[in-house]
Amino acid sequence: MPMLDNALHVLMVIHTTITNERGTDLSIVSREDIRHATKQHFATLSDLESEPDRKVWQLTETTYPEPALLAYVIGYLKDNGNTGTTERQRMVVSMLKVALDLYVDAYHN
């Protein structure tokens, strides 16, 4: 239950931040958009896991279109025990990252 509470909190923060900043309605996300974002997220993770140079990880983080929001999400999850050490935690963290990516894409388009 705490993991669900943390996920809902993060989703509310993402939604509130993006919608307040945008000031207009966001585009509707299709199932295909979600599938594409999920596939892209797991492909990026796969690439990073095989990358020995930690500078590439840092570059990936700092070039994210909304690095402050990404840092908040990661920090909040870590502070609340969602470190991605279990399969369930990894899935929750991954789906929150996918949701963040979808919001960020909608914000920038």
Kinemage of the C-alpha trace (Angstrom):
@kinemage 1
@onewidth
@group {chain A} dominant
@subgroup {mainchain}
@vectorlist {calphas} color= white
{ca met a 1} P 0.000 0.000 0.000
{ca pro a 2} L 2.761 2.560 0.728
{ca met a 3} L 4.180 1.948 -2.749
{ca leu a 4} L 0.766 2.750 -4.256
{ca asp a 5} L 0.470 5.873 -2.089
{ca asn a 6} L 3.907 7.019 -3.261
{ca ala a 7} L 3.033 6.350 -6.897
{ca leu a 8} L -0.213 8.315 -6.607
{ca his a 9} L 1.599 11.192 -4.917
{ca val a 10} L 4.178 11.322 -7.709
{ca leu a 11} L 1.463 11.197 -10.380
{ca met a 12} L -0.410 14.064 -8.707
{ca val a 13} L 2.774 16.149 -8.519
{ca ile a 14} L 3.581 15.464 -12.177
{ca his a 15} L 0.015 16.253 -13.271
{ca thr a 16} L -0.233 19.432 -11.193
{ca thr a 17} L 3.188 20.691 -12.249
{ca ile a 18} L 2.698 20.104 -15.957
{ca thr a 19} L -0.907 21.297 -16.195
{ca asn a 20} L -0.233 24.443 -14.138
{ca glu a 21} L 2.840 25.232 -16.188
{ca arg a 22} L 1.156 24.525 -19.531
{ca gly a 23} L -1.932 26.615 -18.863
{ca thr a 24} L -3.905 24.849 -21.599
{ca asp a 25} L -5.302 21.385 -22.029
{ca leu a 26} L -2.842 18.619 -22.769
{ca ser a 27} L -3.293 16.345 -25.741
{ca ile a 28} L -5.003 13.025 -25.167
{ca val a 29} L -2.652 10.061 -24.900
{ca ser a 30} L -3.524 6.933 -26.848
{ca arg a 31} L -2.730 3.342 -25.977
{ca glu a 32} L -0.217 3.394 -28.793
{ca asp a 33} L 1.491 6.420 -27.200
{ca ile a 34} L 1.728 4.495 -23.921
{ca arg a 35} L 3.093 1.393 -25.666
{ca his a 36} L 5.660 3.473 -27.537
{ca ala a 37} L 6.778 5.322 -24.375
{ca thr a 38} L 7.043 2.032 -22.474
{ca lys a 39} L 9.067 0.403 -25.247
{ca gln a 40} L 11.345 3.434 -25.448
{ca his a 41} L 11.853 3.479 -21.663
{ca phe a 42} L 12.841 -0.195 -21.488
{ca ala a 43} L 15.122 0.177 -24.524
{ca thr a 44} L 16.891 3.075 -22.807
{ca leu a 45} L 17.239 1.052 -19.603
{ca ser a 46} L 18.660 -1.859 -21.567
{ca asp a 47} L 21.200 0.405 -23.261
{ca leu a 48} L 22.203 2.031 -19.979
{ca glu a 49} L 22.581 -1.285 -18.151
{ca ser a 50} L 25.199 -2.375 -20.668
{ca glu a 51} L 26.989 1.002 -20.547
{ca pro a 52} L 30.083 0.908 -18.300
{ca asp a 53} L 30.717 4.669 -18.450
{ca arg a 54} L 28.740 6.401 -15.654
{ca lys a 55} L 29.112 9.694 -17.541
{ca val a 56} L 26.585 8.389 -20.064
{ca trp a 57} L 24.113 7.827 -17.207
{ca gln a 58} L 24.710 11.391 -15.988
{ca leu a 59} L 24.316 12.779 -19.499
{ca thr a 60} L 21.026 10.905 -19.859
{ca glu a 61} L 19.762 12.450 -16.619
{ca thr a 62} L 20.931 16.007 -17.241
{ca thr a 63} L 19.676 16.195 -20.829
{ca tyr a 64} L 16.150 15.142 -19.852
{ca pro a 65} L 13.733 17.898 -20.997
{ca glu a 66} L 12.546 18.500 -17.414
{ca pro a 67} L 15.539 17.556 -15.222
{ca ala a 68} L 14.147 19.210 -12.064
{ca leu a 69} L 10.920 17.206 -12.268
{ca leu a 70} L 12.854 14.001 -12.980
{ca ala a 71} L 15.114 14.719 -9.992
{ca tyr a 72} L 12.069 15.301 -7.777
{ca val a 73} L 10.460 12.017 -8.828
{ca ile a 74} L 13.647 10.006 -8.290
{ca gly a 75} L 14.410 11.737 -4.997
{ca tyr a 76} L 10.887 11.281 -3.654
{ca leu a 77} L 10.837 7.610 -4.535
{ca lys a 78} L 14.262 6.996 -2.980
{ca asp a 79} L 13.327 8.935 0.160
{ca asn a 80} L 10.231 6.768 0.530
{ca gly a 81} L 11.909 3.398 0.083
{ca asn a 82} L 11.163 2.771 -3.600
{ca thr a 83} L 14.727 2.076 -4.634
{ca gly a 84} L 13.931 -0.409 -7.373
{ca thr a 85} L 15.441 -3.337 -5.518
{ca thr a 86} L 12.433 -5.618 -5.983
{ca glu a 87} L 10.701 -6.521 -9.220
{ca arg a 88} L 7.506 -4.810 -8.030
{ca gln a 89} L 9.401 -1.608 -7.179
{ca arg a 90} L 11.177 -1.655 -10.546
{ca met a 91} L 7.846 -1.953 -12.333
{ca val a 92} L 6.273 0.903 -10.344
{ca val a 93} L 9.300 3.138 -10.904
{ca ser a 94} L 9.360 2.270 -14.613
{ca met a 95} L 5.668 3.018 -15.097
{ca leu a 96} L 6.034 6.318 -13.249
{ca lys a 97} L 8.910 7.222 -15.578
{ca val a 98} L 6.730 6.325 -18.565
{ca ala a 99} L 3.949 8.546 -17.187
{ca leu a 100} L 6.451 11.351 -16.635
{ca asp a 101} L 7.711 10.971 -20.215
{ca leu a 102} L 4.149 11.146 -21.562
{ca tyr a 103} L 3.384 14.297 -19.566
{ca val a 104} L 6.664 15.922 -20.592
{ca asp a 105} L 6.029 15.071 -24.258
{ca ala a 106} L 2.506 16.508 -24.038
{ca tyr a 107} L 3.864 19.637 -22.378
{ca his a 108} L 6.472 20.235 -25.061
{ca asn a 109} L 4.119 19.506 -27.996
